[in-house]
Every structure is written in structure tokens, then in C-alpha cells.
Amino acid sequence: MSPPPHPPHFQPNPRPNPSPNNSPAPGPNPNQNNSPAPGQNPNQDNSPPWGGWGGNQPPPRTQHKPKPNPRPSPIQAQAQSKPKPKPRPSQNNSPAPEPNPSQDNSPPWGGWGGDPTPTSAPDTSPTQAQPQAKPKPKPKQLPNERAGGGTTPTRKLSFPKPKPMPHRLIPFLLALSACESSPLTGPLPEFNEQRAWSHLETQLAFGPRPSGSAANAALRTWLDGELRALDLDPIAEPFTATTPAGAIEMANIYADLQGQRPNGESAPVVILAAHFDTKRLPFEFLGANDGASGVAVLLELAQGLSQSGPHPLTYRFLFLDGEEALREYWLDPDNTYGSREHARLLRASPLLPLVRAAIVLDMVGDKKLRLFREQISDPRLLETFFDAARDLGLGAHVNGPSQEIYDDHQSFMALNIPSIDLIDFNYGPSNAFWHTADDTAENCSPRSLGITGRIVLAGLARLEERWR
């Protein structure tokens, strides 16, 4: 197979046209007047900085760095295989047609003539790689799963590259920036932490609740009854997930609390979500914090909001199946089955343009609650809720570490819905209780559920005030 042709941006160095007999170029003409031009310094080296290629003009400069060819030529591959440090540019190496000896015409970045600030030296030879900045090494990835101890793991899930901001997000960001500092007005809906705690204990009574199990199905039936008791109309969202353990029947369940607008228009939608499945492990894993705590808070939020309306926003209470990976480790696409399915259906729904935000609750029952400043979450939306927490005097519970945590919120961010993950991913000393037999009610607290619930209600009050 012949090598691929040179790509369009690959231009070999032009060379002087040799004479037909291949004799060397004649030397300088002794009869020619080689005295310097008027105004030139005879002691100054006026040779062109590019070394001259047989013509009177410099070679064309590259204005923009060309896009890399997906299949570079062998010469390019050899040139690009050994990156070198970028040389320190000189302050006076900028060629000019007529340099003024009394003026320094070099650009402030010490660059190459009148070009914009370059990121690397222009390519002048197809066989020699120009010096480039050494790429910054990526931080070492933490282990995906803890096995009996070690460092705090990070759930792994690749997420899509950022897309151009849709026009429908611009009003949201403008409104959100204005409400970040809005004070809380009026009483918040009630949040009964003891009732939320009873919801947690009820879930643990079902035993382990991995996706596809009888306990998981029984829990969904219980959730349906709890939502109907609040005069909501729950909707089941069954689907078949293809997993490393084979095809598994899963189902989300959600209910909408319709918002009311004075002019009768459709109210903006905020999704409140938590997953109810537990990790499939070879021991009795109850998942009091990882699974049950978020569901307990979400059920109590549904009761408090449904009994305190009407609201200018529509709230969707979304209980997700299949968040946990079936394998031991969190690897794509073995995770977030339920949220990805809901996002897939939402993408084709007329409701999508109305969805303004998604708030995911996960692992919020730790006795020493410190919600993380999760780095994938929408920062302005997250700060709205953290500011509300500080106004309530709960700032000590929103000062957790800054870290990326891969969770259900990414499924909604893939739809360009501003989303946050309210999570304390340091459960026990060095996260020692996470995905172990120690994830029990004894290591959780009703007070932590109450703190989380009040933070969410205070943040929602700010959104309601702005989007009223």
C-alpha cells in the first residue's frame, strides 16, 4: 500500500530551481554595486530571518494552526512523535520590511511579525518538528471501586463533549445569575425529618434491592402507593436494560406536581431525582445511605411541596432504577440505566424545552453530612443551593471537597439541562462505609435527611422567586 498523499496543509519547503546542468549557483557579481541601500546600516546583518529560498519574498506565514489530519503521513508521524519544549521567543526577532532603528516593533509576546499571538512556532520544514509546549499531564485517576479500604473512589462515566449553548438556556442563566443572591422570602414548606427517616427504614425492610430483583419490584409498588397517597398520579417507565449480567427488566417511576401560572401558560419544570436500586454485592448490602437516603428525602419533598402549593414551577419527582453498575467496577455503559432511559424519552418529548433544571439526591444520610462541591454539576445552579444553605445557617454542611463525581445528573446534562448532584461522597472514615455491609441505618442520621431537605426547599424557593 502506498503512503497517503500529503494533506492540504502539508507544504514541503520550496527550493531554488537548479540550472539544467545542475551546476552550483553563480557567486556574487564583482561588477555589481553591492553597497547598502540608503538608510541602511552597513554593519547590520540584513539577511532575511528565514534564510532565503531563492526568491525575494519570505514564505507565507501560517495564520491559524491547521487541524490535524486523521491519517498523517509517515514524515508527519515521525515529526510529531517527539514533542519538545517550546523555545523562549526573542523580543527583537520580528522581521519588518523597513525596520526603524529607533523603535522596537516586536509584538509584546515576542512573536513572529504581525501574526496573532501564536501557540507554537510556524512550521518551516516538513521533516523537522517545530518545538511545541509539553502537554500537561493528566491527574492520576483514583480507583473506581474500593476493595476493603484505600483511597476515596470516583465513579467512572464518560460524558459527552460540551455542545454549543442552546438559545433556551440563555434566559435560564440570566435569571439564575440574578437569583444567586436573592434573599429567602416567606416560609418554606414543611420538611419532617422523622417522617423521612421512617421512609428510609421502610426501604431497608425490603432487604437488598438490586435491579431486576423481587425486592426491587416490591419497592416500586410501595413507591407507587406513597405517591398516590399524596394525590399524585405516578407513571411507571419500564424498559429492558442490556447489562453484563444479561437483559434485566427495570422500571423508573415518576409523578408530576403541576405548577400554576397566572396567565395559564405552561410552567417551567424542575426534575428532582434519586435512585432506589442498590449495588449487587455478594453479601447483604442494605444501602441505607447509597440509595435509601435520597429516596427518603425525595418522598418527603413530594409531601411538603404537594401540601404547600400552588407553585409557579412544575416539579417532577423521579425515582430511578439501575443507577448502580452490575459489574464490580463502574465502567461505561454499565451504570445509570434508569436516568439514561428517562433522558432518551425526554429528548423526544414536548416537555423538554420547559425543563429548567435537574437536582439529583444521592448519599445524603451520613451522620457527618458535608455535601461536595461536585465539579461536573452546573456551577451557578449549585451555588444557588449552597447560598441558600448558608442563609439558613447550614453552611458547614455544604463545605465538602471539590471533586468530579459521576452520577445520574450527567444523563440530564447530556440534554443541556443545568443539573447538580447533591452528594456526600465521603461516607465514614475515608469513605469506608460505601458499598460495604456497614451502609446501615446506624451510620445514617434523621438530622442529615432534614438538613438536605431544607437546603433543597430553600434553593427551590429561590428558583420560584426568579421564575415566577
KAVEN-V838737 format. One record per residue. RES is the residue in one letter. PHI is phi in whole degrees, -180 to 180 (999 if undefined). PSI is psi in whole degrees, -180 to 180 (none if undefined). D_CENTER is the distance of its C-alpha to the mean C-alpha in Angstrom with 1 decimal. Layout:
RES;PHI;PSI;D_CENTER, RES;PHI;PSI;D_CENTER
//
This chain:
M;999;131;42.0, S;-76;151;42.1, P;-65;155;39.2, P;-65;150;37.0, P;-65;163;38.2, H;-62;136;36.9, P;-67;164;33.8, P;-57;-35;34.5, H;-86;2;33.0, F;-97;104;35.1, Q;-118;114;38.4, P;-62;161;40.9, N;-64;130;42.9, P;-67;142;45.9, R;-122;156;49.1, P;-65;146;52.6, N;-78;112;54.9, P;-70;158;57.5, S;-69;158;61.1, P;-58;-33;62.7, N;-90;9;64.6, N;61;20;61.6, S;-76;153;63.5, P;-65;157;61.5, A;-62;141;61.0, P;-64;152;64.0, G;-77;-175;64.0, P;-66;145;64.4, N;-77;119;67.5, P;-65;-23;70.0, N;-87;-3;71.5, Q;-86;142;68.3, N;-80;106;67.6, N;-103;17;64.6, S;-66;151;64.9, P;-66;151;61.7, A;-65;155;61.0, P;-57;136;62.1, G;91;-8;59.6, Q;-94;149;58.2, N;-85;121;58.7, P;-64;-22;60.8, N;-89;0;59.2, Q;-91;138;55.6, D;-80;106;53.8, N;-99;15;53.0, S;-67;143;51.8, P;-63;142;48.5, P;-65;-18;45.5, W;-86;1;44.4, G;87;-10;47.7, G;76;131;49.2, W;-126;36;49.0, G;92;-10;52.4, G;-115;180;51.6, N;-98;-3;51.8, Q;-119;148;48.2, P;-69;160;45.0, P;-68;155;42.5, P;-63;138;39.8, R;-86;150;36.7, T;-81;119;33.2, Q;-81;-34;31.5, H;-136;146;28.0, K;-66;122;26.5, P;-69;153;27.1, K;-68;140;24.5, P;-65;141;25.0, N;-76;133;27.3, P;-61;-24;25.9, R;-128;82;29.3, P;-67;155;30.7, S;-69;163;34.3, P;-58;-36;35.8, I;-66;-43;36.5, Q;-63;-43;33.0, A;-60;-40;31.6, Q;-68;-38;34.2, A;-70;-32;33.4, Q;-90;-6;29.6, S;-79;-15;29.9, K;-126;82;30.9, P;-66;142;28.7, K;-120;159;30.7, P;-64;145;30.0, K;-69;129;30.1, P;-68;153;33.6, R;-75;119;34.3, P;-70;149;35.4, S;-82;155;38.9, Q;-86;-12;39.6, N;-131;31;42.6, N;-105;21;41.8, S;-89;113;41.1, P;-70;143;43.7, A;-137;148;45.4, P;-58;-44;48.3, E;-136;86;50.6, P;-64;138;49.4, N;-93;117;50.8, P;-64;-20;52.1, S;-94;2;51.8, Q;-134;134;48.1, D;-90;106;44.9, N;-94;8;43.0, S;-72;142;40.2, P;-66;159;36.7, P;-62;-23;35.0, W;-92;5;32.6, G;66;37;35.6, G;-88;-143;34.5, W;-122;84;36.4, G;70;-140;38.5, G;-91;11;37.1, D;-68;156;33.8, P;-61;166;30.6, T;-55;115;28.9, P;-84;158;28.3, T;-96;-19;25.7, S;-156;163;28.3, A;-65;146;32.0, P;-66;146;33.2, D;-74;123;34.2, T;-117;-5;38.0, S;-148;134;38.8, P;-76;-13;37.7, T;-107;-5;38.8, Q;-124;123;37.4, A;-73;130;33.7, Q;-73;149;33.1, P;-60;136;31.6, Q;-129;157;27.8, A;-66;135;25.6, K;-67;127;24.7, P;-62;142;21.1, K;-72;127;19.3, P;-66;145;19.0, K;-75;148;15.8, P;-65;149;16.0, K;-64;131;17.7, Q;-76;134;15.8, L;-71;159;17.2, P;-60;149;19.2, N;-78;-25;17.7, E;-147;142;20.7, R;-91;134;23.3, A;-120;85;26.9, G;79;11;29.3, G;141;177;27.7, G;119;-159;25.7, T;-80;164;22.4, T;-68;122;19.7, P;-82;165;17.6, T;-124;129;14.0, R;-66;139;13.4, K;-107;127;12.3, L;-159;122;10.5, S;-73;146;9.2, F;-130;156;6.9, P;-66;155;8.0, K;-65;150;8.0, P;-58;140;7.7, K;-107;160;11.1, P;-56;142;13.7, M;-66;122;13.8, P;-65;154;16.4, H;-63;-27;19.4, R;-71;-16;19.2, L;-84;-20;16.2, I;-63;-48;18.3, P;-60;-35;20.8, F;-63;-46;18.2, L;-68;-38;16.7, L;-64;-42;20.3, A;-68;-39;21.5, L;-68;-39;18.7, S;-63;-31;19.5, A;-76;-31;23.1, C;-91;-2;22.8, E;-61;-34;20.9, S;-108;12;24.3, S;-71;132;26.4, P;-72;156;28.7, L;-72;134;29.2, T;-125;134;32.1, G;81;163;34.2, P;-73;146;34.2, L;-83;156;31.2, P;-59;156;31.8, E;-70;141;33.2, F;-129;112;31.1, N;-95;103;33.5, E;-68;-29;32.0, Q;-70;-37;35.1, R;-68;-38;34.6, A;-63;-38;31.0, W;-65;-38;32.3, S;-65;-33;34.8, H;-65;-38;32.0, L;-64;-46;30.5, E;-65;-35;33.9, T;-63;-41;34.6, Q;-64;-41;31.6, L;-65;-27;32.7, A;-66;-21;36.2, F;-76;-13;34.9, G;82;-166;34.1, P;-57;142;31.3, R;-130;50;29.4, P;-67;157;27.5, S;-59;137;26.7, G;88;-4;29.9, S;-89;163;32.2, A;-65;-36;35.0, A;-65;-36;33.7, N;-64;-43;30.4, A;-66;-39;32.4, A;-65;-36;34.7, L;-65;-39;31.8, R;-63;-39;30.7, T;-63;-41;34.3, W;-64;-43;34.3, L;-60;-41;31.1, D;-58;-44;32.8, G;-66;-39;35.9, E;-64;-40;34.1, L;-71;-38;32.4, R;-66;-32;35.7, A;-65;-19;37.4, L;-96;14;35.3, D;63;30;36.6, L;-100;161;33.3, D;-112;90;33.3, P;-68;147;30.9, I;-124;126;29.8, A;-84;145;29.2, E;-129;75;26.7, P;-76;151;28.1, F;-161;162;26.7, T;-106;121;27.4, A;-99;134;24.6, T;-90;114;25.2, T;-126;169;24.5, P;-60;-20;25.9, A;-93;9;28.6, G;103;-173;29.6, A;-74;129;29.3, I;-128;132;28.7, E;-79;123;29.3, M;-127;169;26.7, A;-161;130;26.4, N;-87;166;24.3, I;-143;135;26.2, Y;-146;161;25.5, A;-145;143;27.7, D;-107;132;27.3, L;-100;105;29.0, Q;-69;131;29.9, G;-82;160;29.6, Q;-123;130;32.6, R;-112;145;32.7, P;-63;-29;36.1, N;-97;7;36.4, G;80;4;35.5, E;-76;166;32.3, S;-68;135;29.4, A;-81;147;27.4, P;-60;153;23.6, V;-114;136;21.8, V;-121;126;19.6, I;-93;128;18.5, L;-114;120;19.2, A;-133;152;18.4, A;-155;150;19.3, H;-98;143;20.2, F;-109;-6;23.9, D;-80;159;24.2, T;-118;159;24.8, K;-65;135;24.3, R;-81;110;27.1, L;-132;159;28.9, P;-79;15;32.5, F;-139;175;33.6, E;-75;101;33.6, F;-105;111;30.1, L;-87;-27;30.2, G;62;50;26.6, A;-63;-42;27.8, N;-91;-50;24.5, D;-84;82;22.0, G;133;-66;22.8, A;-70;-35;25.8, S;-66;-44;24.7, G;-64;-40;21.9, V;-65;-41;24.4, A;-61;-45;27.1, V;-66;-40;25.3, L;-66;-40;24.3, L;-63;-41;27.9, E;-71;-33;29.3, L;-63;-40;26.9, A;-61;-40;28.3, Q;-69;-46;31.8, G;-64;-42;31.4, L;-73;-37;29.8, S;-70;-24;32.2, Q;-97;3;35.2, S;-122;9;34.3, G;-71;-174;33.7, P;-78;160;33.9, H;-120;149;30.4, P;-77;-6;29.1, L;-118;149;25.9, T;-89;131;25.8, Y;-109;128;24.2, R;-105;117;23.1, F;-92;108;23.6, L;-114;118;21.8, F;-106;118;22.7, L;-103;138;20.8, D;-98;159;22.4, G;69;30;21.1, E;-73;-37;18.0, E;-75;147;19.6, A;-74;148;20.0, L;-81;-32;23.6, R;-73;172;23.7, E;-67;-35;24.0, Y;-109;157;20.6, W;-85;99;17.1, L;-129;142;16.9, D;-70;144;15.6, P;-96;28;16.8, D;-84;71;18.7, N;180;167;16.7, T;45;43;15.6, Y;-63;-45;18.6, G;-68;-45;19.4, S;-69;-34;16.1, R;-68;-36;15.7, E;-68;-42;19.4, H;-65;-40;19.2, A;-66;-36;16.4, R;-63;-44;18.7, L;-70;-35;21.6, L;-68;-32;19.9, R;-59;-37;19.0, A;-94;8;22.8, S;-96;145;23.8, P;-67;-10;25.3, L;-75;-23;23.5, L;-53;-46;20.0, P;-63;-17;20.8, L;-89;-15;21.8, V;-76;117;18.7, R;-97;-27;17.4, A;-163;158;15.1, A;-135;131;14.3, I;-120;119;14.9, V;-104;134;14.8, L;-111;125;17.4, D;-154;133;17.7, M;54;61;19.9, V;-116;19;21.4, G;-107;-1;25.0, D;-55;136;25.3, K;-59;-35;28.5, K;-103;69;26.9, L;-70;124;23.9, R;-142;99;21.3, L;-66;137;18.0, F;-75;152;15.0, R;-87;81;13.0, E;-68;129;9.8, Q;-85;-14;7.1, I;-86;-25;4.0, S;-60;155;6.7, D;-63;120;8.2, P;-66;-37;10.3, R;-70;-41;13.4, L;-66;-42;13.6, L;-63;-41;13.2, E;-67;-30;15.8, T;-59;-44;18.1, F;-75;-36;18.5, F;-71;-36;18.9, D;-63;-41;21.4, A;-62;-39;23.2, A;-63;-43;23.5, R;-65;-37;25.0, D;-66;-26;27.5, L;-84;-1;28.5, G;80;21;29.3, L;-111;25;26.5, G;-61;-28;24.5, A;-66;-16;25.3, H;-100;5;23.2, V;-126;29;19.9, N;-114;33;20.2, G;-73;176;18.5, P;-64;159;16.6, S;-92;121;13.2, Q;-161;146;11.2, E;-77;131;8.1, I;-132;123;9.6, Y;-90;121;9.1, D;-153;-172;11.0, D;-63;-22;12.2, H;-63;-24;9.9, Q;-67;-28;7.5, S;-63;-34;10.8, F;-83;-32;11.1, M;-66;-28;7.9, A;-64;-19;9.2, L;-96;12;12.2, N;63;31;10.8, I;-95;120;11.9, P;-57;126;10.7, S;-139;153;10.1, I;-137;157;10.5, D;-119;107;11.6, L;-88;107;14.9, I;-152;143;15.8, D;-112;98;18.2, F;-95;40;17.3, N;-139;72;20.5, Y;-91;105;23.2, G;84;175;26.5, P;-59;120;27.3, S;54;39;24.5, N;61;33;23.0, A;-70;-19;26.3, F;-91;-10;26.6, W;-70;128;23.4, H;56;39;24.5, T;-131;174;28.1, A;-68;-9;31.4, D;-84;-1;30.9, D;-81;78;28.3, T;-127;174;31.1, A;-63;-29;32.2, E;-63;-24;33.9, N;-101;12;30.7, C;-119;174;29.3, S;-146;135;30.6, P;-59;-34;31.4, R;-62;-39;30.7, S;-65;-38;27.1, L;-63;-41;26.8, G;-66;-41;28.6, I;-61;-47;26.4, T;-61;-45;23.2, G;-61;-41;25.1, R;-71;-34;26.4, I;-63;-43;23.1, V;-64;-46;21.7, L;-63;-39;25.0, A;-68;-40;25.0, G;-66;-40;21.5, L;-65;-35;22.6, A;-61;-37;25.8, R;-67;-41;24.0, L;-66;-40;22.3, E;-63;-41;25.7, E;-63;-38;27.4, R;-78;-38;25.3, W;-99;15;25.1, R;-63;none;28.7
//
